[in-house]
């Protein structure tokens, strides 16, 4: 039985999809959650792989309505070590009721099936398009106004999550080659832990409010429907309470690109763009027509500070993936990029906070 706790009425399917034989597993899953779909009329398509999960679209060819397309997400190897799947499904269901997340159709041993949102994922060009970015800012503000139940502590998830990631970095790595690369780039886990404590001692003083945040708004997790003029967010693996400015900063950090060969920090949004973005965001978040310059400036300052936390979080996360992931992605190099950026920025930020 899956470790995911389901609410009454949820569909659990005792199927585990093999990453080396995905389509057979998906068809077996569909027999359970869409028994009226004739197997010979199902079109399966592997979408662009994320860097932790596999994603397959499923369409019954007798239906021409795109809304009937279903997505099946197969969790990456060992991701259950650091992702709370019960919380993920709870969050999706909570947000779905509010029109902020897709409907979950079924849960299986190593993934879930959910509603397809028509549209295209953002890229480094479209994320700054004047027709698109205000929609993203507004959608994030709506999500940040969501309140979870009283049983969910309103504490920023990021500190515990970094500590969890640090505990999952092997000492040493199972591969001598990986261990040598890690030591050459980062010296030791002890050094990273000391750096984390220094970072926390500075940033835990932030006055940024704690909100319900997505926490992983990379460009591939934002869907733009041009026909309807709407934005939707997907993949709520890390959704949790966190600092408002962290979620914004984390999104801005993704403007530079995800493909390792394509990451360019010259794409990081300039101050003028960030201020415009934050103004639109605050209008919805605060429910005011015109946020004050002081309010906008305050969030902007907090975003610059918490961008540092985003780099450290995903750098440490990437080192965990470097050991455990089977995905064809150079997690070691990605860790170097994110943590090198952290080290470039930290002195300036720490000086501001001192």
VMD Tcl script that draws the C-alpha trace (Angstrom):
set ca {
  {0.00 0.00 0.00}
  {1.24 3.50 -0.77}
  {2.55 5.58 2.10}
  {0.29 8.39 0.87}
  {-2.75 8.87 3.08}
  {-5.91 9.28 1.01}
  {-9.15 10.91 1.90}
  {-12.41 9.03 1.51}
  {-13.36 8.80 -2.13}
  {-9.82 9.13 -3.46}
  {-8.76 6.50 -5.98}
  {-5.73 4.46 -4.99}
  {-4.37 1.98 -7.52}
  {-1.87 -0.67 -6.35}
  {0.37 -0.21 -9.39}
  {4.07 0.63 -9.50}
  {5.27 2.00 -12.84}
  {8.71 0.85 -13.91}
  {10.80 3.73 -15.27}
  {12.16 1.32 -17.90}
  {8.68 0.27 -19.08}
  {6.58 3.36 -18.46}
  {3.84 2.87 -21.06}
  {2.89 -0.63 -19.91}
  {2.53 0.66 -16.39}
  {0.50 3.68 -17.47}
  {-1.92 1.48 -19.44}
  {-2.35 -0.76 -16.40}
  {-3.10 2.31 -14.31}
  {-5.65 3.60 -16.82}
  {-7.53 0.28 -16.73}
  {-8.32 1.13 -13.13}
  {-9.06 4.86 -13.26}
  {-10.48 5.06 -16.80}
  {-11.97 1.57 -17.42}
  {-14.15 2.96 -20.24}
  {-11.08 3.91 -22.28}
  {-10.42 1.17 -24.84}
  {-6.69 0.42 -24.66}
  {-6.28 0.50 -28.44}
  {-7.56 4.08 -28.59}
  {-5.28 5.61 -25.99}
  {-2.50 7.90 -27.18}
  {0.45 8.15 -24.81}
  {3.17 10.76 -25.11}
  {6.18 11.33 -22.89}
  {6.47 15.03 -22.26}
  {9.72 16.89 -21.72}
  {11.26 15.25 -18.70}
  {11.55 17.24 -15.55}
  {14.74 16.82 -13.60}
  {13.15 14.72 -10.88}
  {10.04 13.10 -12.43}
  {8.74 11.53 -15.63}
  {5.53 12.90 -17.15}
  {3.21 11.14 -19.61}
  {0.11 12.59 -21.27}
  {-2.78 10.20 -21.91}
  {-5.57 10.94 -24.38}
  {-8.53 8.79 -25.41}
  {-8.70 9.27 -29.17}
  {-12.50 9.12 -29.30}
  {-12.56 12.38 -27.35}
  {-11.62 15.65 -28.98}
  {-11.90 17.71 -25.84}
  {-8.42 18.62 -24.55}
  {-9.81 18.79 -21.03}
  {-10.10 14.99 -21.11}
  {-6.35 14.56 -21.43}
  {-4.84 13.13 -18.27}
  {-1.29 13.51 -17.04}
  {0.55 10.74 -15.21}
  {3.57 11.75 -13.16}
  {6.03 9.04 -12.14}
  {8.13 10.09 -9.19}
  {11.90 10.05 -9.58}
  {14.09 7.49 -7.83}
  {14.35 8.03 -4.04}
  {12.39 11.31 -4.15}
  {10.22 9.93 -1.34}
  {13.25 10.51 0.89}
  {12.70 14.26 0.83}
  {9.17 14.92 -0.44}
  {6.09 14.52 1.75}
  {3.66 12.92 -0.71}
  {0.75 13.06 1.74}
  {1.19 16.82 2.12}
  {1.60 17.22 -1.65}
  {-1.77 15.59 -2.40}
  {-3.47 17.45 0.45}
  {-2.17 20.73 -0.96}
  {-3.27 19.96 -4.52}
  {-6.75 19.05 -3.33}
  {-7.02 22.19 -1.18}
  {-5.92 24.41 -4.06}
  {-8.11 22.60 -6.59}
  {-11.23 23.56 -4.64}
  {-10.10 27.18 -4.99}
  {-9.38 26.84 -8.71}
  {-5.62 27.08 -8.19}
  {-4.49 23.50 -8.91}
  {-5.47 20.55 -11.11}
  {-7.84 17.78 -10.05}
  {-6.24 14.54 -8.87}
  {-7.77 11.50 -10.60}
  {-5.79 8.78 -8.89}
  {-2.75 7.92 -6.83}
  {-0.49 4.92 -7.39}
  {2.57 3.57 -5.64}
  {5.10 5.87 -7.26}
  {3.08 8.71 -8.73}
  {-0.25 10.32 -9.42}
  {-2.64 11.03 -12.29}
  {-4.12 14.49 -12.58}
  {-5.91 17.00 -14.78}
  {-4.21 18.40 -17.86}
  {-3.98 22.15 -18.27}
  {-3.90 23.15 -21.97}
  {-1.26 25.69 -22.86}
  {2.50 25.98 -22.97}
  {5.13 26.16 -20.25}
  {7.01 29.41 -19.91}
  {10.53 29.91 -21.19}
  {13.19 32.58 -20.74}
  {11.48 34.77 -23.34}
  {7.82 34.42 -22.39}
  {8.37 34.85 -18.64}
  {9.06 38.54 -19.20}
  {6.29 39.06 -21.77}
  {4.03 41.95 -20.74}
  {0.94 39.85 -21.43}
  {2.16 37.03 -19.21}
  {4.17 38.14 -16.19}
  {1.29 40.14 -14.60}
  {-0.80 36.94 -14.71}
  {1.95 35.03 -12.92}
  {2.26 37.73 -10.26}
  {-1.49 37.74 -9.71}
  {-1.73 33.95 -9.55}
  {1.06 33.77 -7.00}
  {-0.67 36.42 -4.89}
  {-3.90 34.40 -4.91}
  {-2.02 31.32 -3.75}
  {-0.30 33.28 -1.01}
  {-3.67 34.25 0.43}
  {-4.67 30.60 0.93}
  {-4.90 29.37 4.51}
  {-4.44 25.70 5.33}
  {-6.20 24.06 8.27}
  {-5.28 24.73 11.87}
  {-3.51 21.37 12.03}
  {-0.78 22.66 9.67}
  {1.79 24.78 11.58}
  {2.37 28.16 9.93}
  {6.14 27.86 9.96}
  {8.52 28.39 7.00}
  {9.36 24.99 5.59}
  {12.71 25.99 4.15}
  {14.90 25.60 7.25}
  {13.80 22.05 8.02}
  {13.99 21.20 4.33}
  {17.61 22.34 4.01}
  {18.53 20.41 7.14}
  {16.81 17.35 5.67}
  {18.75 17.73 2.42}
  {22.04 18.16 4.32}
  {21.35 14.93 6.21}
  {20.80 13.10 2.92}
  {24.12 14.08 1.34}
  {26.20 10.89 1.61}
  {29.53 10.90 3.41}
  {31.19 9.72 1.32}
  {29.35 9.45 -2.01}
  {28.99 5.87 -3.24}
  {31.06 6.64 -6.32}
  {34.72 7.61 -5.90}
  {34.37 9.88 -8.92}
  {31.40 11.69 -7.37}
  {33.16 11.98 -4.02}
  {36.25 13.49 -5.65}
  {34.13 15.96 -7.58}
  {32.21 16.93 -4.45}
  {35.40 17.41 -2.41}
  {36.99 19.47 -5.17}
  {33.98 21.78 -5.48}
  {32.65 21.98 -1.92}
  {35.42 20.59 0.34}
  {33.17 18.83 2.86}
  {29.66 18.47 4.26}
  {30.92 20.10 7.45}
  {31.80 23.25 5.52}
  {28.32 23.33 3.99}
  {26.71 22.86 7.39}
  {28.74 25.74 8.85}
  {27.72 27.91 5.90}
  {24.09 26.97 6.44}
  {24.20 28.03 10.08}
  {25.71 31.37 9.08}
  {23.05 31.86 6.43}
  {20.26 30.99 8.85}
  {21.59 33.33 11.54}
  {21.25 36.24 9.10}
  {18.07 35.43 7.21}
  {15.92 34.09 10.03}
  {15.56 37.73 11.07}
  {13.55 38.50 7.91}
  {10.24 40.29 8.37}
  {8.80 38.77 5.20}
  {5.38 37.29 6.07}
  {4.90 33.52 6.10}
  {2.38 32.49 3.42}
  {1.26 29.32 1.68}
  {3.77 29.19 -1.19}
  {4.55 27.06 -4.21}
  {8.31 27.19 -3.52}
  {9.32 25.70 -6.89}
  {8.04 28.04 -9.60}
  {10.57 27.20 -12.25}
  {9.46 28.05 -15.77}
  {8.30 24.52 -16.53}
  {5.83 24.68 -13.64}
  {3.95 27.66 -15.08}
  {1.40 27.01 -17.85}
  {0.18 29.85 -20.06}
  {-3.10 29.37 -21.92}
  {-2.99 32.01 -24.65}
  {-6.56 31.39 -25.83}
  {-8.03 31.96 -22.39}
  {-5.41 34.42 -21.16}
  {-4.77 32.42 -18.00}
  {-1.84 31.15 -15.97}
  {-1.82 27.88 -14.02}
  {0.77 26.42 -11.69}
  {1.61 22.71 -11.59}
  {3.77 20.34 -9.49}
  {3.16 21.05 -5.83}
  {5.86 18.77 -4.42}
  {7.35 21.55 -2.32}
  {4.23 23.63 -1.65}
  {4.18 24.64 2.00}
  {4.20 27.64 4.24}
  {7.26 29.77 3.59}
  {8.38 33.37 3.34}
  {6.49 35.47 0.82}
  {9.71 36.94 -0.54}
  {11.29 33.50 -0.88}
  {8.61 32.35 -3.35}
  {9.02 35.52 -5.41}
  {12.82 35.37 -5.30}
  {12.81 31.69 -6.20}
  {10.72 32.48 -9.28}
  {13.02 35.33 -10.31}
  {16.04 33.03 -9.96}
  {14.50 30.77 -12.59}
  {14.47 33.51 -15.24}
  {18.07 32.59 -16.05}
  {17.13 29.17 -17.48}
  {17.28 25.56 -16.31}
  {19.25 23.80 -19.00}
  {22.81 23.80 -17.66}
  {24.19 24.86 -21.04}
  {21.71 27.74 -21.19}
  {21.87 29.27 -17.68}
  {22.75 32.95 -18.02}
  {22.57 35.27 -15.01}
  {22.38 38.26 -17.33}
  {18.73 37.22 -17.66}
  {18.08 37.79 -13.96}
  {15.35 40.46 -13.84}
  {16.50 44.03 -13.33}
  {15.31 46.20 -10.45}
  {12.79 48.06 -12.63}
  {11.13 44.82 -13.74}
  {11.06 43.40 -10.22}
  {9.43 46.53 -8.84}
  {6.70 46.40 -11.53}
  {6.14 42.70 -10.84}
  {5.92 43.22 -7.08}
  {3.50 46.12 -7.53}
  {1.10 43.90 -9.50}
  {1.55 41.11 -6.98}
  {0.84 43.33 -3.98}
  {-2.30 44.78 -5.55}
  {-3.88 41.31 -5.41}
  {-2.19 40.10 -2.23}
  {-3.18 43.20 -0.23}
  {-6.44 43.74 -2.13}
  {-5.59 47.37 -2.90}
  {-5.58 49.34 -6.13}
  {-2.24 51.01 -5.55}
  {0.35 49.54 -3.18}
  {2.54 52.22 -1.64}
  {6.12 52.77 -2.75}
  {7.23 51.81 0.75}
  {5.39 48.48 0.58}
  {6.85 47.70 -2.84}
  {10.35 48.68 -1.75}
  {10.12 46.55 1.38}
  {9.22 43.41 -0.57}
  {11.90 44.16 -3.16}
  {14.56 44.33 -0.44}
  {13.37 41.08 1.11}
  {13.39 39.39 -2.30}
  {17.05 40.27 -2.85}
  {17.92 38.79 0.53}
  {15.91 35.61 0.18}
  {17.20 34.96 -3.34}
  {20.30 33.84 -1.44}
  {18.27 31.24 0.44}
  {16.86 29.91 -2.84}
  {20.34 29.35 -4.25}
  {21.48 27.50 -1.15}
  {18.37 25.31 -0.95}
  {18.54 24.12 -4.55}
  {22.30 23.75 -4.48}
  {22.04 21.35 -1.51}
  {19.02 19.63 -3.11}
  {21.07 19.04 -6.24}
  {23.81 17.32 -4.25}
  {21.21 14.86 -2.93}
  {20.05 14.25 -6.50}
  {23.69 13.84 -7.55}
  {23.80 10.72 -5.39}
  {20.32 9.27 -5.87}
  {18.75 10.35 -9.17}
  {18.62 8.17 -12.28}
  {17.62 11.13 -14.46}
  {20.09 12.07 -17.21}
  {21.03 15.47 -15.79}
  {24.32 16.76 -14.43}
  {23.22 17.47 -10.86}
  {26.81 17.95 -9.76}
  {27.24 20.82 -12.19}
  {23.87 22.31 -11.24}
  {24.91 22.25 -7.57}
  {28.09 24.10 -8.51}
  {26.15 26.75 -10.43}
  {23.65 27.43 -7.63}
  {26.14 27.37 -4.76}
  {28.72 29.41 -6.66}
  {26.02 32.03 -7.20}
  {25.28 31.89 -3.48}
  {28.92 32.54 -2.61}
  {29.07 35.42 -5.12}
  {26.13 37.20 -3.51}
  {26.36 36.36 0.18}
  {28.84 38.97 1.42}
  {26.85 41.85 0.01}
  {23.60 40.53 1.48}
  {25.10 39.68 4.88}
  {26.57 43.18 5.08}
  {23.10 44.65 4.51}
  {21.69 42.49 7.30}
  {24.44 43.16 9.82}
}
mol new
graphics top color blue
foreach p $ca { graphics top sphere $p radius 0.5 }
foreach p [lrange $ca 0 end-1] q [lrange $ca 1 end] { graphics top cylinder $p $q radius 0.2 }
display resetview
